[in-house]
Amino acid sequence: MDANNYPRLHNAMWPGLVGKGPDSEPPIDLDTMLRLTAAARANGTKFEGVDLFLADPHTSIDSSKEDVKRLADKIGGFGLAVGSVVAPVWPPVGGGSAMGSAEERKQFLTMVEKACRIARQLHDIGIRKTGVVRIDSATGVHDWAAHPVENQKAIAKTFSEACDVAEQHGERLAAEGEICWGGMHSWKHMVELLDMVGRPKTLGFQADMAHTLLYTMGYNAPEHRILPKDYDWKDRTALDHAIKEVAHALRPWMIDFHVAQNDATVKGEGSHDKTGRHCMVGDPNGKLDIAHHAGYWLRDDNGEVTKVCKHICWDGCMFPNSEMMKQKTWDDILGAMAAVRQAHGWRQ
């Protein structure tokens, strides 16, 4: 067991849903995801919590207070806490584009409000002591690029209104930068958007190691790439410098962190647009030294542990069900998470 006990180690539940469905593999139910998470072990370490996707068939965004209490009892019964929750802001699950019509933006904000309500209820019950409500622009890069200046302003306005909603519930929002979300598809556009909203106490950045690696490559924003087109992945110094540059720009905004592996390619499955490919933790094609590169996000420019994120979460979307149903998959993931905590955590 590692000496550090913070940040707490969480597992994401949405890999059981994202990329699954009629045109892909069937979803994996929440009970199964919880069971696999709770059973994972790595040198005496266990997962201490889960992060949730507030959408059917896992957790209805229209859950009643009684439903939320039953959810808390179920998760607590596995010896797990709740951390961050994902607001279903996308059109397929009831939301709308953050730069869309008045009705679409209203739907976006409605999903944020419902997510914040559930998050606060879980907090009040006592099972949720850390975490944020996760959002993104819910719009594609192609549509955003048609009128980038106007659309970025519209997204910033919607995000600011979402901050008003979150503050009413005592919650914070985190925008997860991914190459598939318009206005958030490059590290420079992400910084620009956060600056435009200008609500750092309420809106921050969710850094995912897989997605931020794609930022360094300029995928969907070649003008912002840091690594050269002909980059040789054997040059680890150049990779370190690139990740360090992105982290330096976005770390001041970071309030939520996803540990992940990536092979520097993109993947889309089911209804999910192409985005940074999450790889199995031991994938031989993985480009990241997970424990090492996590340090650029969890330590400041002077190398001091920031202690900003009280929990960190593994994100491994679009893995095959055959792999997700193996207990060893989650044991290995937990081992990687524990290594990150041992390298960049603390004890309290």
C-alpha positions, 0 to 999 in steps of 0.5 A: 500500500502506498504511503500517500492517501491523497488524492483519492483514487476514483474510477469513471462509470461512463466507460460502461456507456460512452461509445456503446449502443445500437451501432456498437456494443451493449452498455455495461450496467452501473451495478457491474461497473461498481462491482468491478471497481470495488473488487479491484486491488493493487498491492493492498490499494483499493479504489475509494470512489467513482465519478458518474455520468448522469444519464440513462441507463446508469443514472437518470438526470431526472432522478427524484430525491428518493432515487438519489438516496437509493443511488447513494446507498447502492454506491456506499454499499460497495464502500465507495464515495462519489466525486465528479458528475458529468452533466448530459449537455449533448443533444442526444441525451437531452441537452443542446449546443452551447452556441446554438439557438436560444432553445438549444442553449436553454436545454444545455442550461437545464441539464447543468441545473439538473446535474448540479441539483443531483450533485448537491443532493449527493453532497448533502447525503454525505457520500460526495465530498469532492468533485465538480460538474463536468461540461463541454461546448456540446458542439462540433469543431466544423460547426464552430469554425464556420463563425469562430469569433461569434461562436466562441463568444456565444459559448462563453456567454452560455458557460457564464450563465451555467456558472450562475446556475452552479453557484445557486447550488454551491457547485463548481463546473469543469470544462473538459478540453477535447479535440472534438468539442468546438471552441475547446479543441485546442489548448489555446482555444481552451485558455481563450474560452476560460479567460473569456468566461472569467469565473475561475472560482466557478468554472475550471478546466478538467485535464484528461491525459489522453486528450491533452496529449492530442493538444500537443499534436494540434489535431483539429487545430494544426496552427496550435501544434507543439510537436512537429509533424514528423515527430519521432516518439523516441524523443522523450525530451520533446514530448516532455517539453510539449506536455509541460507547455500545455500544462503550464497554460492550463494548470492554473485553471485545472480543478479536475484530473483524469489519468489515462493512456493514449497512443496518439491516435483518435477514435470514435465509436457509437454516437461519440465523435472522434477524439483522443483514443483512450488505451489500456493502461499497459498498451505497448503503443501507449505514448505516455509514461503515466506516472511521470507525465501526470506530474506536469499537471499535479505539480506546479512549475517549481515541482511542488505538489499542488494539492488542488485535486482531492481525487483523481479519476481513471478515464478509459472510454471505448474499451471493448466489453471483453476487456472491461469485464476482466477483473485484471483490467481494473487491477492494472488500472488501479496499479497505475493510479496508485503509482500516480498518487505515490509520485505526486500525492500527499498524506493527511 
